[in-house]
Amino acid sequence: MVRGSLFQDWAANSHDARIRWMLVGFRLAQHVSRMHRVSRLLLRPYLWLYRIMAYSFFHTELNWTLEVGEGLRIYHGYCLVIHRDTKIGRNVTLRHCVTLGNKGGSGGGAPILGDGVDVGAHAVIIGAVTVGANAIIGAAAVVTRDVPPGAVVVGNPARVLPSPGSS
């Protein structure tokens, strides 16, 4: 699983070597966190080193407990904030300054992004929101409701654009 994810993430981010290495660190941290307890204790310093690297060099909160599908693509990976309970599907694209978070408090919920979702720069997806497969979230959109598969969502508050050809 880790090997396949590593190779697909590596290929998806051919545009930026920094992001490639950040995702290698992320996938390895995921692997270490799932290891047997004794091994995990010995490798705990690696988890903290990864966290320091992600925060300091990339200003990114990409916790190793995240469920992330293969082929995660990050453009201009700076200032990403992703809640640890968020679930991200395969071949998802995130741009800089994206926030995927919960509403705070107990039961706030975290977003679920389907396969092939494309999230624009400065977009905010908050709460127990499900974004359907192949949806596009426009730049600076603020999404607080579910998004149907294949939809294009823009604005604050976010609204679904009508598909071409519909009246």
Secondary structure, DSSP 8 states (H G I E B T S, - for coil): -HHHHHHHHHHHTTT-HHHHHHHHHHHHHHHHHTS-HHHHHHTHHHHHHHHHHHHHHH--EE-TT-EE-TT-EESS--S-EE-TT-EE-TT-EE-TT-EEE--SSTT----EE-TT-EE-TT-EEESS-EE-TT-EE-TT-EE-S-B-TT-EEETTTTEE---TT--
